Amino acid sequence: MGYQTAELFSSERNMAKHSHGSMDTTHHEKVFNSFITWITRGTIAIILGLIFLWLVNG
């Protein structure tokens, strides 16, 4: 029974090699654009609903 801090902070970790700019981000960009579109449409719908309620003295 002991602490594993020596293993956690050692300089010889088995990590993946990082290569900058090699990832395909097209799917990420599509999902992000869809998210922004839905947030924008939802905000507009809420604002229009509030204006409608204001007009009919809701």
C-alpha positions in Angstrom: 0.0 0.0 0.0 1.5 3.2 -1.1 1.1 6.3 -3.1 1.5 6.3 -6.9 2.7 9.9 -7.3 6.1 8.8 -8.5 4.5 7.0 -11.4 2.1 9.8 -12.1 4.7 12.5 -12.3 7.5 10.6 -14.0 8.7 11.9 -17.3 8.3 8.5 -19.1 4.6 8.5 -19.8 3.0 6.4 -22.5 1.0 9.1 -24.2 0.0 9.4 -27.9 2.2 11.4 -30.2 0.7 14.8 -31.0 0.9 16.1 -34.6 -0.5 19.5 -35.0 -3.2 20.0 -37.7 -3.7 16.4 -38.7 -7.3 16.0 -37.5 -10.3 16.3 -39.8 -12.7 18.8 -38.3 -15.5 18.8 -40.9 -17.9 16.9 -38.7 -17.1 19.1 -35.7 -17.7 22.3 -37.8 -21.1 20.9 -39.1 -22.2 20.1 -35.6 -21.1 23.5 -34.3 -22.9 25.3 -37.2 -26.1 23.3 -36.5 -25.9 24.2 -32.8 -25.5 27.9 -33.6 -28.4 27.8 -36.0 -30.7 26.1 -33.4 -29.7 28.6 -30.7 -30.4 31.5 -33.0 -33.7 30.2 -34.2 -34.7 29.4 -30.6 -33.8 32.9 -29.4 -35.8 34.5 -32.2 -38.8 32.3 -31.4 -38.7 33.3 -27.8 -38.4 37.0 -28.6 -41.3 36.8 -31.0 -43.3 35.0 -28.4 -42.6 37.7 -25.9 -43.6 40.4 -28.3 -46.8 38.6 -29.1 -47.6 38.3 -25.4 -46.8 42.0 -25.0 -49.2 42.9 -27.9 -52.1 40.9 -26.5 -51.5 42.2 -23.0 -50.6 38.7 -21.7 
